[in-house]
Amino acid sequence: MKANRLVLAGSFCWNKDCPDYGLVDQGNIVKYGRTRKGTQRLKCTTCEKVFVENKGTVFYGRHHNPKEILECLAMVAERNSLASIHRIKGIKEETVMSWLREASNHVEQIESLLLANYPLTRVQLDAMWTYVGHKGEKVDIWKNPIEAASGGALP
């Protein structure tokens, strides 16, 4: 399957042996019930293979729900330490790190798609991710910070 645009995981067959593998919106993918946890199952009518709608995402195969994963990733983005996330949410630091690694893989895929399909430079992408990281807020940077001794009065 050649990756040249972003598509939903449930819009193509994931089976590499299927004749319709990677073909988007061919009508061969149908809903096929739900898992015990409520995740939508899908079935390819060509090869009869079944998969879940979150295959290929950060949430695939995780024991925590997507809302909890996103909350933890947002806490990391807000510069909370892994130890503080563990204290607040009760989720192991190693678990959050594995989510971060998986999320970073998806960022790399998104960047490669953007670079391949749009006239963007690496600098423009860095600026975009900085903007996303700051949520569009302008950040004031003090050019001449006032230095005072601890407990000293400001001039």
C-alpha positions in Angstrom: 0.0 0.0 0.0 1.5 3.3 -1.0 0.9 6.0 1.5 0.1 9.2 -0.3 -2.8 10.6 1.7 -4.4 10.3 5.1 -7.5 8.0 5.2 -9.5 6.4 8.0 -8.4 3.0 9.2 -11.8 1.5 8.3 -11.8 2.6 4.7 -9.5 -0.1 3.3 -8.4 -3.8 3.9 -5.4 -4.3 6.2 -4.7 -7.9 4.9 -1.6 -7.8 2.7 -2.8 -11.0 0.9 -6.1 -9.5 -0.1 -6.6 -8.3 -3.7 -8.2 -5.1 -2.3 -5.3 -4.4 0.1 -4.8 -0.7 0.4 -7.5 0.3 -2.0 -9.5 3.0 -0.4 -13.3 3.2 -0.4 -13.9 0.2 -2.6 -17.1 -0.8 -0.7 -15.5 -4.0 0.5 -15.4 -3.0 4.2 -18.6 -3.5 6.2 -19.4 -3.2 9.9 -19.1 -6.5 11.7 -20.3 -5.9 15.3 -18.3 -4.6 18.3 -15.7 -6.0 20.7 -16.5 -6.5 24.4 -15.0 -3.0 25.0 -17.2 -1.4 22.4 -14.7 -0.9 19.6 -16.2 -1.2 16.1 -15.2 -4.4 14.2 -15.0 -4.3 10.4 -14.8 -7.1 7.8 -13.4 -7.2 4.3 -16.0 -8.9 2.1 -13.2 -9.8 -0.4 -10.9 -11.8 1.9 -13.3 -12.3 4.9 -10.7 -10.9 7.4 -11.9 -9.0 10.4 -10.2 -6.1 12.1 -11.1 -3.2 14.4 -11.6 0.4 13.5 -8.6 1.7 15.5 -6.0 -0.5 13.8 -3.0 1.5 12.8 -3.7 4.2 15.4 -2.2 5.1 18.8 -5.2 3.4 20.5 -4.8 0.0 18.8 -4.3 -2.8 21.3 -4.3 -0.6 24.4 -5.9 -1.5 27.6 -6.8 2.1 28.5 -9.6 4.0 26.8 -8.8 6.7 24.1 -9.9 9.5 26.3 -7.5 8.6 29.1 -4.6 8.2 26.6 -5.3 11.6 25.1 -5.5 13.2 28.5 -2.1 11.8 29.4 -0.5 12.9 26.2 -2.0 16.3 26.7 -0.5 16.4 30.2 2.9 15.6 28.7 2.4 18.4 26.1 1.6 20.8 29.0 5.0 19.9 30.5 3.8 17.6 33.3 6.4 15.1 34.3 5.8 11.4 34.0 6.0 11.0 37.7 3.2 13.6 38.2 1.0 11.9 35.6 1.5 8.7 37.5 0.5 10.4 40.8 -2.5 12.1 39.2 -3.8 9.4 36.9 -2.4 6.2 38.4 -0.9 5.1 35.1 2.7 3.8 35.0 5.4 6.0 33.6 6.5 3.2 31.2 2.9 3.0 29.8 2.8 6.7 29.1 6.3 6.5 27.5 5.0 3.7 25.2 2.1 5.9 24.2 4.5 8.7 23.4 6.7 6.5 21.3 3.6 5.3 19.3 2.3 8.9 18.9 5.8 10.0 17.6 5.6 7.3 15.0 2.4 8.7 13.7 3.8 12.3 13.7 6.6 11.1 11.5 4.1 9.5 9.1 2.0 12.6 9.0 5.1 14.7 8.3 6.2 12.5 5.5 2.8 12.7 3.9 2.7 16.5 4.2 6.2 16.8 2.7 5.3 14.4 -0.2 2.0 16.0 -1.1 2.4 19.7 -0.3 5.0 22.3 -1.2 6.3 22.6 2.4 9.8 22.8 3.8 11.1 21.2 7.0 11.3 24.7 8.5 7.6 25.3 7.8 6.7 22.0 9.4 8.7 22.9 12.5 6.9 26.2 12.7 3.5 24.4 12.3 4.3 21.9 15.2 5.5 24.9 17.3 2.2 26.6 16.6 0.3 23.4 17.5 2.4 23.0 20.7 1.5 26.6 21.8 -2.1 26.2 20.6 -1.7 29.3 18.5 -0.9 31.6 21.5 1.7 34.2 21.1 4.6 33.8 23.6 6.3 36.8 25.0 10.1 36.4 25.4 11.8 38.8 27.7 14.9 40.2 26.1 16.5 41.7 29.2 15.5 39.8 32.3 15.8 41.7 35.5 18.4 40.1 37.8 18.1 40.6 41.5 19.7 38.8 44.4 17.4 36.4 46.2 15.2 38.5 48.5 16.7 41.7 47.0 14.6 44.6 45.9 14.0 45.4 42.3 15.4 48.7 41.0 
